[in-house]
Amino acid sequence: MHKKISPKIIPLFLAVFIVVFAMTFALFQRTALANFVVNAWQGYRLNSGLVGYWSFDGKDISGTTAYDRSGQGNNGTLTNGPAATIGKIGQAFNFFPNGSDTNAYANMGDPVSGMLDFGTGDFSVGFWMKGTGYSSQGSSVNVALAKKSYNSVGTGYGFSYGSGNILAFTIANGTTAYSANDVSATMNDNTWHHYVGMRSGGMMSLYRDGMVRGTNATVSGSCSTASGLIIGADSALDGGRNANVIVDDVRIYSRALSPEEVQRLYLMGASLKTNVTHRDELTSGLVGEWTFDGKDMIPNVRDVSGQGNHGGLQNQNPTTTTIGKIGQGLSFDGVDDSINLGDVAVVDTAATLSSCAWVKHDVLTSDDGIISKITAGAADGFVFFRDDVGSVSGRTDTYSIVISDSTDTSTARIEGATGASQANVWTHVCFTFETSGTGLRLYINGVEDANSPVSTVTIAAINGGSQALEIGNNSLGALFSGAIDETRIYTRVLSADEIKRLYLMGASFKTNVTHRDELTSSGLVGEWTFDGKDMTPNVRDVSGQGNHGGLQNQNPTTTTIGKIGQGLSFDGVDDYVSVANNASLNIGTSDVTFSAWIKPANTTAIRGIIIKRNTASPYQQYDFTTGYVNSSGSFVASKKIGCFLYSGGLLNTTNAQSAYTTNDVADGNWHFVQCVRQNGSSLMMYVDGVSVPVTYVFNGTTNVNPDSTAPVYIGALAASSSFFDGPIDDVRIYNRALSADEIQRLYLMGK
C-alpha cells in the first residue's frame, strides 16, 4: 500500500544507445531460421578455420548449385535430384527422395587449392543427419559423406555404416583405413543427430550429439586425395553405396574443434534447455541488466548491459542464489534482503523508461518490492511492486506501477488485475513509461494488463533524485519474499512485441521448478554444497538421503570462495571429508554419475575426488581421481582425470570399467568434471560441460558392481594417502546417468 506520489520536472531528454557486436552473418541467419538464440561471440569462433559450409537453406541454393557459405567458394552441384525437405536448422536435402534410390548426391568437388585435403594435419567434419537404416545395394556399406572411394582401402576420409547401422568415421592413407565407430546403432532410428568426425594429431574421434562416441589413437599417414567431396554417396559415384539419409548444415574445418565448440554446434540445432541467460539483440537503450548467473555474481551483482551499474547485496551473500527462470536467480528472504544499485543517474531524468523482471513469490501476504527509485516520502520517482491490496482499486494479489512527480503534483498509477500474482510460480512482469495519453503500461507474461494503459500527460520525466535504484525493495519497506531473475531497465519504451520476446526467452526454456526438481532429486543420492548453511554442525548432505559427512583434519574455517557459493579447501596433506557407508551410496550395477567442481593444483599427482574403496580383498571400489588406474591395477600420477569401477577378481572388462581423460585437466583452474556410466555404453567423461575424448583401460560396457562397506571419501584416496590439493565445490553422486543436456545445465549454473 502506498501513498499518492507526486513528481517534479527536469526537462531533459536522454537517449542511450548501446552498440553491441552483432552476431556474425552466417550464425545469425542460421539461428534466425531456427529460432535459436546463441551468444554472438560463439559464431565468430565457429568461423575460424572454416573451409566449407553448406547450409542447404533455400537462399543458398540456385538451381542445382549448393553455395558454400564459408567464403571459400567451394560451391557444389546437386545431382540426380536430391529433394529439399525440412531440416534440423532450416532446409535440408533427402538423398533418397520419396524413399527411392535415384543415385542422388551433392558433389562439392576437389578444389585446386587443396583446402579440403589435410594430409597428416588436423581437421573436423560436422553435419546433422537423419537415417532410416542400411539399404543393400550390392555393397556392405552405405556412405553418407566422403572424400574417398570405398571400392578399396583408398585414401581420404568419410562416414559410412553397414547392416548394423553403426556410423563409422574413417581416415585412410592408401594402405590402412582407420575408423572411430559409434557405440550405438543410430542410423536407423529416423531421428536427427549431430555428428562430428575429427583428427587431432594421432587421435581420431567421432562425436554424436555433442559427446565422444568413438576414438582411435593409431591413425597415421596422409589422407589427401584427388577424389571429390560427395554428400549422400562415396567418391566412386558408381551408385553402389548411396545412403538413405537426410543431411543438413555440413561444415568442414582445417583444424580440430575443441569439445566445447562441438557442443556449441550441437546446441545450435538441439532444443536449448541450458541453465544460463541467453542474450538477445534487445540491447538498444539498455542501461542495466542483472542476470544473477554464477559468472555475474563475482565479486557482487554484475550489470551485464555494459553500463557499469553493478550492485551490492544487502544482508545477503552469494550462497543465496537459487535456480532461476533463465539460469541462476537470487533468493530474497522478505526480511532485510535487497540489492542496492546506487544512484543510476540516467534514470533520474528519463523521459521514457521500461523495466522487466522474472519474479516468484514465496507467499502472498504483503507487498513485494521488485524494482524502484523513489525519494523519501514517495514524492518523486517510480516504484514497481507486487500489490497485496490496491490502495485505489482494492484489487488483490496484483502488480502495480506508480510514477510520481512532486513538481506537477501528479501521479500515474496502474493497479493490475486481481490474481495476477501467484505463489511459487515464475511470472514475467514489465512496465513502460512515456509522456502521453497512454503513457504508462503494465504487462504480465507478455500480455498487456486489462487495466493498462493510463495517461501520463502531466509527467515529463522520471526523477528519483539521488535515491538508489533498488531490486527487491520499494524503498518504502516492502521487501521481496521469493526469487527474482533476469532484471532489466531501459531508457526507452519497449514495444509490445519486444516485451513478448523477452517473456518467450524465459518461457521457452525448461529451467523452471520441474527441471530444478529433476536435477536436485531424480536419482541424487548425495550432494555436498559446502555452503555456509550446509556446514553446521558438519558437512550436510542436501540430497535428502542423510549422507552427512565429517571434516577430517579440517574445521569450518577451511571454507573458501567456491565456484557456486562457498567451497571447501583441501591442503593436500591430510584433509578430507568422510561420509559413512550407506545403502544409497552403494550403486550396484545401476547407472551412475559422479560430479564435482574442482580447482586442483597444477601438479602431476594422484588425488582423490570421490572415493568408495574397500582396502581389503576383493577390493571393490569406485574411484574418481586426478591420476588414473592402469591395466595392472596400479594408480598412475597424472594431470588427467580418471574413473575406475571394480567388482573384485581378475582385472578385465568383466570385472572393471576404467577410463581417463585424454588431455590434462589439473592446471590450477576451476573445472567441472563428471564420470558417467550408462549400461551398454563405455564410460563417458565430461569437463566444463562437454564430453571429452577418453582413453580406455578396461572398456567394458556392462556395469560392474563396486559395492562395499567402505565409507565415501571426498578429497582423499584413503584415510592416509593421496589427499586433494585445492578447493572442491558442489560434489554430487547420482544413481543414474545424467544426460549431456543436464550436465550442460549444471555447468552453466556455476559458470
C-alpha positions in Angstrom: 0.0 0.0 0.0 1.5 3.3 -1.0 0.8 7.0 -0.7 0.0 9.1 -3.7 3.3 10.3 -5.1 3.9 13.5 -7.0 6.8 14.4 -9.4 8.9 17.4 -10.4 10.0 18.3 -13.8 13.5 18.3 -15.1 13.0 18.6 -18.8 16.0 16.6 -20.0 15.6 14.1 -22.8 18.1 11.4 -22.8 18.6 8.6 -25.4 21.1 6.0 -24.6 22.1 3.6 -27.3 24.4 0.7 -26.6 26.2 -0.8 -29.6 26.7 -4.5 -29.1 28.9 -6.5 -31.5 26.3 -8.2 -33.8 26.2 -11.8 -34.5 28.3 -12.8 -37.4 26.2 -13.0 -40.5 26.4 -16.7 -41.0 25.4 -17.7 -37.5 22.7 -15.1 -37.2 21.0 -16.2 -40.4 21.0 -19.8 -39.3 19.8 -19.2 -35.8 17.1 -16.8 -37.0 15.7 -19.6 -39.2 15.7 -22.0 -36.4 14.6 -19.5 -33.7 17.6 -20.3 -31.6 19.5 -17.6 -29.6 23.2 -18.0 -29.1 26.0 -15.7 -28.0 27.4 -13.5 -30.7 31.0 -14.4 -30.0 30.3 -18.1 -30.4 29.5 -17.5 -34.1 32.8 -15.7 -34.6 34.9 -18.5 -33.2 33.0 -21.2 -35.1 34.1 -19.5 -38.4 37.8 -19.9 -37.6 39.3 -22.4 -40.0 36.0 -23.0 -41.8 36.9 -24.1 -45.3 33.5 -25.4 -46.4 29.9 -24.7 -45.2 26.9 -25.9 -47.0 23.7 -24.9 -45.2 21.3 -26.3 -47.9 18.9 -23.4 -47.0 16.8 -22.1 -49.8 18.7 -18.8 -50.1 21.9 -20.9 -50.5 20.5 -23.0 -53.4 20.2 -21.8 -57.0 19.0 -24.4 -59.5 21.4 -27.4 -58.9 24.1 -25.2 -57.2 24.6 -25.5 -53.4 26.6 -22.4 -52.4 29.4 -22.6 -49.9 28.9 -20.1 -47.2 32.4 -20.3 -45.7 33.6 -17.7 -48.2 36.0 -20.2 -49.8 33.9 -20.6 -53.0 33.6 -24.4 -52.7 30.2 -24.5 -54.3 28.7 -27.9 -55.0 26.4 -29.5 -57.6 23.2 -31.3 -56.7 23.0 -34.4 -59.0 20.1 -36.8 -59.8 17.5 -34.8 -57.8 18.2 -34.9 -54.0 14.9 -33.5 -52.6 14.7 -30.3 -50.4 13.0 -31.0 -47.2 12.6 -29.6 -43.6 15.9 -29.8 -41.9 17.2 -29.6 -38.4 18.3 -26.0 -39.0 16.3 -24.6 -41.9 16.2 -26.6 -45.1 18.0 -30.0 -45.7 18.3 -32.5 -48.6 16.9 -36.0 -48.8 19.3 -38.2 -50.8 16.7 -41.0 -51.1 13.8 -38.8 -52.5 10.4 -40.4 -51.9 12.2 -43.4 -50.4 13.8 -44.3 -53.7 17.5 -44.8 -54.6 18.0 -42.4 -57.6 21.7 -42.2 -57.1 21.2 -38.7 -55.7 24.1 -36.9 -54.3 25.8 -33.5 -53.9 29.3 -33.1 -55.4 31.4 -30.4 -53.8 34.4 -31.4 -56.0 38.2 -31.3 -55.2 39.3 -27.7 -55.0 42.5 -26.9 -56.9 43.7 -25.2 -53.7 43.6 -28.5 -51.8 41.8 -26.8 -48.9 39.6 -29.9 -48.4 42.6 -32.2 -48.2 44.5 -32.2 -44.9 47.5 -34.5 -45.4 48.6 -35.6 -41.9 47.1 -32.4 -40.3 44.2 -31.8 -38.1 40.6 -31.3 -39.4 37.0 -31.6 -38.4 33.8 -32.5 -40.4 30.4 -31.9 -38.8 26.8 -32.2 -40.0 23.3 -33.0 -39.0 21.9 -36.3 -40.3 18.7 -38.5 -40.0 18.8 -42.1 -41.3 16.2 -44.8 -41.8 18.6 -47.7 -42.0 21.1 -49.6 -44.1 20.0 -50.3 -47.7 21.6 -53.1 -49.5 22.8 -52.1 -52.9 25.3 -54.9 -53.5 27.8 -53.3 -51.1 28.4 -53.9 -47.4 28.3 -50.2 -46.6 26.2 -47.1 -47.3 28.2 -43.9 -47.4 26.7 -40.6 -46.0 29.6 -38.3 -46.8 33.1 -39.0 -48.1 36.1 -37.6 -49.8 37.3 -41.1 -50.8 36.2 -44.1 -52.7 35.0 -47.1 -50.7 35.8 -49.6 -53.6 39.1 -50.3 -51.8 41.1 -49.1 -48.8 41.7 -45.9 -50.8 42.8 -42.5 -49.5 40.7 -39.8 -47.8 38.0 -39.6 -45.2 34.4 -40.4 -44.9 31.3 -41.6 -42.9 29.7 -44.9 -43.5 27.5 -47.6 -41.9 26.6 -51.2 -42.6 23.8 -53.6 -41.7 24.4 -52.9 -38.0 23.5 -49.2 -38.6 26.5 -48.1 -36.6 28.2 -45.0 -38.1 31.9 -45.2 -38.6 34.3 -42.2 -39.3 37.2 -43.4 -41.4 40.5 -41.9 -42.4 42.6 -43.9 -44.9 46.2 -43.4 -46.0 46.2 -45.6 -49.1 47.4 -48.6 -47.2 45.4 -48.7 -44.0 41.9 -47.5 -43.1 41.4 -46.3 -39.5 37.9 -46.0 -38.0 36.3 -44.5 -35.0 32.9 -46.2 -34.5 29.8 -45.0 -32.7 29.0 -47.1 -29.7 25.3 -47.4 -30.6 23.2 -48.0 -33.7 21.6 -44.7 -34.7 21.4 -44.8 -38.5 18.0 -46.5 -38.4 16.2 -44.5 -35.7 14.8 -41.8 -38.1 16.0 -39.2 -35.6 18.2 -36.1 -36.2 21.7 -36.5 -34.8 24.7 -34.2 -35.0 27.9 -35.9 -35.9 31.5 -34.6 -35.9 34.5 -36.6 -37.1 37.8 -35.1 -36.1 41.5 -35.8 -36.4 43.8 -34.3 -33.8 47.4 -35.4 -34.1 47.4 -39.2 -33.9 43.9 -39.3 -32.4 40.7 -39.5 -34.3 37.3 -39.1 -32.6 33.6 -39.4 -33.6 31.2 -37.2 -31.7 27.4 -37.7 -31.7 25.1 -35.1 -30.2 28.0 -33.3 -28.5 29.6 -36.3 -26.9 32.5 -38.5 -27.9 31.2 -41.9 -29.0 34.3 -43.4 -30.6 38.0 -42.9 -30.7 41.1 -44.4 -32.5 44.5 -43.5 -31.3 46.5 -45.3 -34.0 45.8 -43.1 -37.1 48.8 -42.2 -39.2 49.7 -41.1 -42.7 48.3 -38.6 -45.2 44.6 -38.7 -46.2 45.0 -36.2 -49.1 43.3 -37.4 -52.3 42.2 -36.1 -55.7 38.7 -37.6 -55.1 35.8 -35.1 -54.8 33.9 -34.5 -51.7 30.5 -36.2 -52.0 27.4 -35.9 -49.8 25.0 -38.8 -50.0 27.4 -41.3 -51.6 31.1 -42.0 -51.9 33.6 -40.6 -54.3 33.4 -43.6 -56.6 30.0 -42.4 -57.8 29.1 -45.8 -59.0 25.6 -45.9 -57.4 26.5 -48.9 -55.1 26.8 -47.2 -51.8 24.3 -44.4 -51.6 22.8 -43.6 -48.2 19.2 -43.3 -47.3 19.7 -40.2 -45.3 18.6 -36.5 -44.9 21.6 -34.2 -44.3 21.8 -30.6 -43.1 24.3 -28.0 -42.2 27.6 -29.5 -43.4 30.8 -27.9 -42.1 34.5 -28.7 -42.6 37.3 -27.1 -40.7 41.0 -27.2 -41.3 41.6 -27.6 -37.5 40.5 -29.8 -34.7 37.5 -28.3 -32.9 37.5 -28.2 -29.1 35.0 -30.3 -27.3 33.3 -27.0 -26.2 32.9 -26.0 -29.9 31.5 -29.3 -30.8 29.0 -28.9 -28.1 28.0 -25.4 -29.4 27.5 -26.7 -32.9 25.2 -29.4 -31.4 23.3 -26.9 -29.3 22.7 -24.6 -32.3 20.4 -27.3 -33.6 19.3 -29.1 -30.5 16.4 -27.8 -28.3 18.1 -25.3 -26.0 17.4 -26.2 -22.3 20.6 -24.7 -20.9 20.6 -23.2 -17.5 22.0 -19.8 -18.4 20.8 -16.5 -19.6 20.8 -16.3 -23.4 21.5 -12.9 -24.9 19.0 -11.3 -27.3 19.5 -8.3 -29.6 17.3 -6.3 -27.2 20.1 -4.1 -26.1 19.2 -0.7 -27.5 18.6 1.7 -24.6 19.5 -1.0 -22.1 21.1 0.7 -19.1 21.0 -2.2 -16.6 20.7 -5.9 -16.8 21.3 -8.2 -13.9 21.2 -11.9 -14.7 22.2 -13.3 -11.3 24.0 -16.1 -13.1 27.1 -17.5 -11.4 29.5 -15.7 -13.6 27.7 -12.4 -12.9 27.8 -12.7 -9.1 31.6 -12.1 -8.6 32.5 -10.1 -6.7 28.9 -8.9 -6.3 26.0 -8.3 -8.7 27.3 -7.5 -12.1 25.5 -5.4 -14.6 26.0 -7.1 -18.0 24.5 -4.2 -20.0 27.9 -2.7 -20.3 26.9 0.5 -18.4 28.7 -0.5 -15.2 25.7 -0.3 -12.9 26.9 -3.1 -10.7 25.0 -3.7 -7.4 25.7 -4.7 -3.9 23.9 -7.4 -2.0 22.3 -6.1 1.2 22.2 -8.6 4.0 22.8 -11.5 1.5 25.7 -13.4 0.2 26.4 -15.3 -3.0 25.1 -18.5 -1.4 21.6 -17.0 -1.5 21.5 -17.8 -5.2 18.9 -20.3 -6.5 17.8 -21.8 -9.7 16.1 -19.0 -11.6 13.8 -18.9 -14.6 16.7 -18.3 -17.0 19.8 -19.6 -15.5 20.6 -18.7 -11.8 18.3 -16.4 -9.8 18.6 -14.7 -6.5 16.7 -15.5 -3.3 15.2 -12.7 -1.1 14.0 -13.5 2.4 11.4 -10.8 2.8 13.1 -9.5 5.9 16.1 -7.5 5.0 17.4 -8.7 1.6 17.7 -6.4 -1.3 20.2 -5.1 -4.0 21.5 -1.6 -3.9 22.5 -0.4 -7.4 23.4 3.1 -6.4 22.2 6.3 -8.0 21.8 5.4 -11.7 21.7 8.9 -12.9 20.3 8.2 -16.4 17.1 7.0 -14.8 16.6 10.2 -12.8 15.7 12.4 -15.7 14.5 9.7 -18.2 11.5 10.9 -20.3 11.0 7.2 -21.3 11.6 4.1 -19.3 10.9 0.4 -19.3 11.7 -2.3 -16.8 11.1 -6.1 -16.7 11.9 -9.0 -14.4 11.1 -12.6 -13.7 9.6 -13.0 -10.2 8.4 -15.8 -8.0 6.7 -15.1 -4.7 7.0 -17.4 -1.6 3.9 -16.0 0.0 1.0 -13.7 -0.9 0.5 -11.9 2.4 2.2 -8.5 1.8 3.6 -6.1 -0.8 6.8 -7.2 -2.5 9.1 -4.5 -4.0 10.5 -5.5 -7.4 12.4 -2.5 -8.6 12.2 1.1 -7.5 13.9 4.5 -7.4 11.8 6.6 -5.2 12.6 9.6 -2.9 11.9 9.8 0.8 8.2 10.3 1.3 7.4 8.7 -2.1 7.3 12.2 -3.7 9.4 11.6 -6.8 10.4 8.6 -8.9 8.9 5.2 -9.6 8.1 2.0 -7.7 7.1 -1.4 -9.3 5.8 -3.9 -6.8 3.5 -6.9 -6.1 0.5 -5.2 -4.6 -1.3 -7.1 -1.9 -4.3 -4.8 -2.0 -4.6 -1.9 -4.4 -4.9 1.4 -2.5 -7.2 2.9 -5.2 -8.9 -0.1 -6.8 -9.0 -2.5 -3.9 -7.9 -5.3 -6.3 -5.9 -8.0 -4.6 -2.8 -10.1 -5.4 -1.8 -8.0 -8.4 1.1 -5.9 -9.7 1.2 -2.1 -9.5 3.4 0.6 -11.1 3.4 4.1 -9.7 5.2 7.1 -11.2 5.3 10.4 -9.3 6.4 14.0 -9.9 6.1 16.4 -7.0 6.6 19.5 -9.1 3.4 18.8 -11.1 1.8 17.2 -8.0 0.9 14.4 -10.4 0.9 10.7 -10.2 0.3 8.0 -12.7 -0.7 4.6 -11.4 -1.8 1.2 -12.7 -3.1 -1.4 -10.3 -3.4 -4.6 -12.3 -5.9 -7.4 -12.4 -6.8 -9.4 -9.3 -4.9 -12.6 -9.0 -2.1 -11.6 -11.4 0.5 -12.7 -8.8 0.6 -16.3 -7.7 2.7 -18.0 -5.1 5.6 -20.3 -6.2 5.0 -19.5 -9.9 7.5 -17.7 -12.1 5.9 -14.6 -13.6 7.3 -12.1 -16.1 6.4 -8.5 -15.3 7.1 -5.3 -17.3 6.1 -1.7 -17.3 6.8 1.1 -19.8 6.6 4.9 -19.4 6.4 7.9 -21.7 4.6 11.2 -21.6 1.4 10.7 -23.5 -2.3 9.9 -23.1 -1.4 6.2 -23.0 2.0 6.6 -21.4 2.0 4.0 -18.6 1.5 0.4 -19.5 1.7 -2.9 -17.5 2.5 -6.3 -19.0 2.1 -9.7 -17.3 3.7 -12.8 -19.0 4.0 -10.9 -22.3 0.4 -9.7 -22.3 -0.8 -6.1 -21.5 -3.0 -6.0 -18.4 -6.7 -5.2 -18.8 -6.3 -2.0 -16.7 -3.5 -0.7 -18.9 -2.7 1.9 -20.2 -3.2 5.1 -18.3 -2.4 8.7 -19.1 0.9 10.4 -18.1 0.4 13.7 -19.9 1.3 15.7 -16.8 4.5 13.9 -16.1 7.5 15.0 -18.1 10.2 12.7 -16.7 11.3 10.3 -14.0 13.0 12.0 -11.2 14.3 9.8 -8.4 16.9 12.3 -7.2 20.0 10.8 -5.6 18.0 7.8 -4.2 19.5 4.4 -5.1 17.9 2.2 -7.6 16.9 -1.0 -5.7 15.9 -4.5 -6.6 13.8 -6.4 -4.0 12.7 -3.3 -2.2 10.3 -0.5 -3.0 12.3 1.9 -0.7 9.2 2.1 1.5 9.8 -1.1 3.5 8.1 -3.6 1.2 10.9 -6.2 0.9 10.6 -9.0 -1.6 10.0 -12.6 -0.4 10.9 -15.2 -3.0 13.2 -15.2 -6.0 14.0 -12.7 -8.8 15.8 -13.3 -12.1 16.9 -11.5 -15.2 16.0 -7.9 -14.3 16.4 -5.2 -17.0 15.9 -1.5 -17.2 15.8 0.6 -20.4 15.7 4.4 -21.0 13.2 3.8 -23.9 9.8 2.4 -24.4 9.8 -1.3 -25.3 7.2 -2.3 -27.8 4.6 -5.0 -27.0 6.5 -7.3 -29.4 9.8 -6.8 -27.7 8.2 -7.5 -24.3 6.7 -10.6 -25.7 10.1 -11.7 -26.9 11.7 -11.1 -23.5 8.9 -13.2 -22.0 9.4 -16.0 -24.5 13.2 -16.1 -23.8 12.3 -17.4 -20.4 9.0 -19.1 -21.0 10.6 -21.4 -23.7 13.4 -22.6 -21.5 12.9 -25.7 -19.4 14.7 -24.3 -16.4 11.8 -24.0 -14.0 10.8 -25.8 -10.9 10.4 -29.1 -12.7 13.9 -29.1 -14.0 15.2 -28.0 -10.7 13.5 -31.0 -9.1 15.0 -33.3 -11.8 18.5 -32.1 -11.1 18.2 -32.0 -7.3 16.1 -35.1 -6.6 15.9 -37.5 -9.5 18.5 -40.2 -8.7 20.5 -37.8 -6.5 21.9 -39.9 -3.6 24.5 -37.4 -2.3 25.1 -33.6 -2.7 27.6 -31.7 -0.6 27.5 -27.9 -1.4 30.0 -26.8 1.3 27.9 -23.5 1.6 27.8 -21.9 5.0 24.3 -23.0 5.7 25.3 -26.6 4.9 28.4 -26.7 7.2 26.6 -26.8 10.5 27.2 -28.8 12.6 29.3 -30.5 9.9 29.1 -31.3 6.2 25.4 -31.6 5.4 24.1 -33.8 2.5 21.3 -31.7 0.9 20.1 -34.6 -1.3 17.7 -35.7 1.4 19.4 -39.1 1.7 21.0 -38.2 5.0 24.6 -38.9 3.9 26.1 -36.2 6.1 29.9 -36.1 6.3 32.5 -35.2 8.8 35.5 -32.9 8.4 38.8 -34.8 8.9 41.8 -32.7 10.0 39.8 -29.6 8.9 37.3 -27.3 10.5 34.6 -25.0 9.1 37.1 -22.2 8.8 38.8 -24.1 6.0 36.0 -23.0 3.7 36.9 -20.8 0.8 35.2 -19.0 -2.1 33.8 -21.7 -4.3 32.5 -21.9 -7.8 28.9 -21.9 -6.7 28.8 -20.0 -3.4 31.2 -21.4 -0.8 33.7 -24.3 -1.4 35.9 -26.3 0.9 39.7 -26.0 0.9 41.9 -29.2 1.0 45.5 -28.8 1.9 47.0 -31.9 0.1 48.5 -33.1 3.4 45.7 -34.7 5.5 42.4 -33.0 4.7 39.3 -34.9 3.6 35.6 -35.4 4.2 34.4 -38.8 5.4 30.8 -40.0 4.7 29.7 -43.2 6.4 28.7 -46.2 4.4 25.0 -46.1 3.4 23.0 -48.3 1.1 22.1 -45.3 -1.1 25.8 -44.8 -1.8 26.2 -48.5 -3.0 25.3 -48.2 -6.7 25.4 -51.9 -7.6 25.1 -52.4 -11.3 22.9 -49.2 -11.8 24.0 -46.3 -13.9 25.9 -43.6 -12.1 27.2 -40.1 -12.4 30.0 -38.6 -10.2 30.2 -34.8 -10.4 32.2 -32.0 -8.8 33.7 -28.6 -9.3 37.4 -28.9 -8.6 40.4 -26.5 -8.7 43.3 -28.9 -8.5 46.9 -27.8 -8.1 48.9 -27.8 -11.3 50.9 -30.9 -10.4 51.2 -34.4 -11.6 49.7 -36.5 -8.8 47.1 -39.0 -7.6 44.4 -37.1 -5.7 41.1 -38.4 -4.6 37.9 -36.5 -5.6 35.1 -39.0 -4.8 36.2 -42.4 -3.5 34.4 -45.5 -2.0 37.2 -48.1 -1.8 37.5 -51.4 0.1 41.1 -51.7 1.2 40.8 -55.4 1.8 40.3 -58.3 -0.7 38.5 -58.3 -3.0 39.0 -54.6 -3.2 35.6 -53.5 -4.6 35.7 -49.7 -5.3 34.7 -46.7 -7.3 37.3 -44.0 -7.7 37.1 -40.6 -9.3 40.5 -39.0 -9.2 43.2 -36.9 -10.7 45.5 -39.6 -12.0 44.2 -43.0 -13.2 44.3 -46.8 -12.8 46.4 -48.7 -15.4 45.9 -52.2 -16.7 47.8 -53.8 -13.8 45.5 -52.1 -11.2 48.1 -49.5 -10.1 47.4 -45.8 -9.8 49.4 -43.6 -12.1 50.1 -40.0 -11.1 48.8 -37.6 -13.8 47.1 -34.3 -14.5 44.3 -36.2 -16.2 41.1 -37.2 -14.6 40.4 -40.9 -14.1 37.4 -43.0 -13.3 37.6 -46.6 -12.1 34.9 -49.1 -11.0 35.9 -52.5 -9.9 33.9 -55.5 -8.5 36.9 -57.6 -7.5 38.6 -60.6 -9.1 40.6 -60.5 -12.3 41.3 -57.2 -13.9 39.3 -57.4 -17.1 36.3 -55.9 -18.9 34.0 -58.3 -16.9 35.1 -57.0 -13.5 36.4 -53.5 -14.2 35.5 -50.3 -16.0 38.3 -47.8 -16.3 39.0 -44.7 -18.3 40.8 -41.4 -18.1 40.7 -38.1 -20.0 43.0 -38.0 -23.0 44.0 -34.4 -22.1 45.3 -32.9 -18.9 42.8 -31.2 -16.6 44.7 -30.4 -13.4 46.0 -26.9 -14.3 45.3 -24.8 -11.2 41.9 -23.6 -12.5 38.3 -24.4 -11.7 36.9 -27.2 -13.8 33.5 -29.0 -13.7 34.2 -32.8 -14.0 32.0 -35.8 -14.4 32.3 -39.6 -14.9 29.1 -41.1 -16.3 28.4 -44.8 -16.9 25.3 -46.0 -18.7 24.7 -49.7 -19.1 25.5 -50.8 -22.7 27.9 -47.9 -23.2 31.5 -47.1 -22.5 32.4 -44.7 -19.6 32.0 -41.1 -20.6 33.9 -38.2 -19.1 32.9 -34.5 -19.1 35.0 -31.4 -18.5 33.4 -28.0 -18.2 30.0 -29.1 -19.6 31.1 -31.0 -22.6 32.0 -34.6 -23.4 35.8 -35.0 -23.8 38.0 -37.7 -25.5 38.9 -40.5 -23.2 41.5 -43.3 -23.1 40.0 -46.6 -22.1 41.9 -49.1 -19.9 39.1 -51.5 -19.4 36.4 -50.6 -21.9 33.6 -52.7 -20.5 30.0 -51.8 -21.5 28.3 -54.0 -18.9 28.0 -52.3 -15.5 30.2 -53.9 -12.8 29.2 -53.9 -9.1 31.7 -52.0 -7.0 29.7 -52.1 -3.7 31.4 -52.4 -0.4 31.0 -51.4 3.2 33.7 -48.7 2.9 32.9 -45.0 3.6 32.9 -42.4 0.9 35.8 -40.0 1.0 35.8 -36.6 -0.6 39.3 -35.3 -1.2 41.3 -38.4 -0.5 42.0 -41.8 -2.0 42.3 -43.3 1.5 42.4 -42.0 5.1 46.2 -41.8 4.9 47.1 -41.1 1.3 46.5 -39.2 -2.0 44.9 -36.1 -0.5 43.4 -33.4 -2.8 45.3 -30.2 -3.0 43.0 -27.2 -3.7 39.3 -26.3 -3.4 36.3 -28.6 -4.2 32.7 -27.4 -4.5 29.3 -28.9 -5.1 30.0 -32.6 -5.1 27.2 -34.9 -6.3 26.5 -38.6 -6.8 23.5 -39.8 -8.9 22.4 -43.4 -9.3 21.5 -42.6 -12.9 23.4 -41.4 -16.0 22.9 -37.6 -16.4 22.3 -36.6 -20.0 24.6 -34.2 -21.8 21.9 -31.5 -21.5 21.6 -31.9 -17.8 25.4 -31.7 -17.3 25.5 -28.6 -19.5 22.8 -27.0 -17.3 24.6 -27.9 -14.1 27.8 -26.4 -15.6 26.2 -23.2 -16.6 24.8 -22.8 -13.1 28.3 -22.2 -11.9 29.9 -20.6 -15.0 
